[in-house]
Amino acid sequence: MRMLRFRLTGPASAFNAVVAALEGLEQVDRVEEVGDLMSGMRDDSSSSELADDDLGDVHDIEVHASSDAAWERARELAEACAFDLGVAVEFVDEF
Protein backbone atom coordinates (compact mmCIF):
# COMPACT_ATOMS: atom_id res chain seq x y z
CA MET A 1 0.00 0.00 0.00
CA ARG A 2 1.28 3.45 -0.86
CA MET A 3 0.48 6.67 0.94
CA LEU A 4 0.07 10.00 -0.84
CA ARG A 5 0.25 13.06 1.41
CA PHE A 6 -0.50 16.59 0.35
CA ARG A 7 -1.64 19.98 1.61
CA LEU A 8 -4.49 21.75 -0.08
CA THR A 9 -4.90 25.46 0.57
CA GLY A 10 -8.34 26.77 -0.28
CA PRO A 11 -11.95 26.88 0.80
CA ALA A 12 -13.84 23.91 2.23
CA SER A 13 -15.77 23.52 -1.03
CA ALA A 14 -12.54 22.84 -2.93
CA PHE A 15 -11.41 20.39 -0.24
CA ASN A 16 -14.73 18.53 -0.51
CA ALA A 17 -14.50 18.40 -4.31
CA VAL A 18 -10.96 17.01 -4.31
CA VAL A 19 -11.79 14.39 -1.67
CA ALA A 20 -14.91 13.29 -3.58
CA ALA A 21 -12.91 12.93 -6.81
CA LEU A 22 -10.20 10.90 -5.09
CA GLU A 23 -12.71 8.63 -3.36
CA GLY A 24 -14.07 7.72 -6.80
CA LEU A 25 -10.78 6.18 -7.92
CA GLU A 26 -10.43 2.41 -8.04
CA GLN A 27 -7.79 0.97 -5.71
CA VAL A 28 -7.94 3.99 -3.40
CA ASP A 29 -8.84 2.55 -0.02
CA ARG A 30 -9.12 5.71 2.04
CA VAL A 31 -8.97 9.49 1.74
CA GLU A 32 -8.92 11.51 4.94
CA GLU A 33 -7.95 14.83 6.43
CA VAL A 34 -5.31 14.42 9.10
CA GLY A 35 -3.33 16.64 11.42
CA ASP A 36 -4.24 19.57 13.55
CA LEU A 37 -7.72 20.63 12.52
CA MET A 38 -7.30 23.81 14.60
CA SER A 39 -4.05 24.92 12.95
CA GLY A 40 -5.69 28.04 11.53
CA MET A 41 -6.31 29.49 14.98
CA ARG A 42 -4.03 32.33 16.03
CA ASP A 43 -2.64 32.55 19.54
CA ASP A 44 -3.41 36.23 19.84
CA SER A 45 -6.11 38.47 18.50
CA SER A 46 -3.78 41.29 17.39
CA SER A 47 -3.14 39.73 14.00
CA SER A 48 -6.52 38.15 13.36
CA GLU A 49 -8.49 38.97 10.23
CA LEU A 50 -5.53 40.30 8.26
CA ALA A 51 -5.52 40.15 4.46
CA ASP A 52 -3.50 36.93 4.41
CA ASP A 53 -6.26 35.22 6.41
CA ASP A 54 -8.47 35.23 3.30
CA LEU A 55 -6.28 32.77 1.40
CA GLY A 56 -8.30 29.80 2.63
CA ASP A 57 -7.87 26.93 5.01
CA VAL A 58 -4.98 24.49 4.89
CA HIS A 59 -6.05 20.84 4.71
CA ASP A 60 -3.58 17.99 5.28
CA ILE A 61 -4.80 15.00 3.27
CA GLU A 62 -3.69 11.37 3.18
CA VAL A 63 -4.65 9.00 0.40
CA HIS A 64 -4.13 5.24 0.79
CA ALA A 65 -3.66 3.53 -2.58
CA SER A 66 -3.30 -0.22 -3.02
CA SER A 67 -0.92 -0.02 -6.00
CA ASP A 68 1.72 2.21 -7.53
CA ALA A 69 -0.56 2.91 -10.50
CA ALA A 70 -3.41 4.00 -8.20
CA TRP A 71 -1.00 6.22 -6.26
CA GLU A 72 0.10 7.91 -9.49
CA ARG A 73 -3.52 8.39 -10.66
CA ALA A 74 -4.42 9.90 -7.28
CA ARG A 75 -1.51 12.34 -7.47
CA GLU A 76 -2.40 13.38 -11.01
CA LEU A 77 -6.08 13.79 -10.12
CA ALA A 78 -5.32 15.87 -7.00
CA GLU A 79 -3.10 18.16 -9.06
CA ALA A 80 -5.65 18.47 -11.88
CA CYS A 81 -8.51 19.19 -9.47
CA ALA A 82 -6.46 21.82 -7.65
CA PHE A 83 -5.64 23.51 -10.95
CA ASP A 84 -9.28 23.46 -12.08
CA LEU A 85 -10.49 24.82 -8.73
CA GLY A 86 -7.79 27.49 -8.48
CA VAL A 87 -6.37 26.25 -5.19
CA ALA A 88 -2.84 25.37 -4.13
CA VAL A 89 -1.62 21.81 -3.65
CA GLU A 90 1.72 20.82 -2.12
CA PHE A 91 2.85 17.19 -2.07
CA VAL A 92 4.85 16.23 1.02
CA ASP A 93 6.56 13.15 2.46
CA GLU A 94 5.27 13.80 5.96
CA PHE A 95 3.24 16.39 7.85
Secondary structure, DSSP 8 states (H G I E B T S, - for coil): -EEEEEEEEE-HHHHHHHHHHHHTSTTEEEEEEES-TTTT--SSSTTTT-GGGGG-EEEEEEEEESSHHHHHHHHHHHHHHHHHHT-EEEEES--
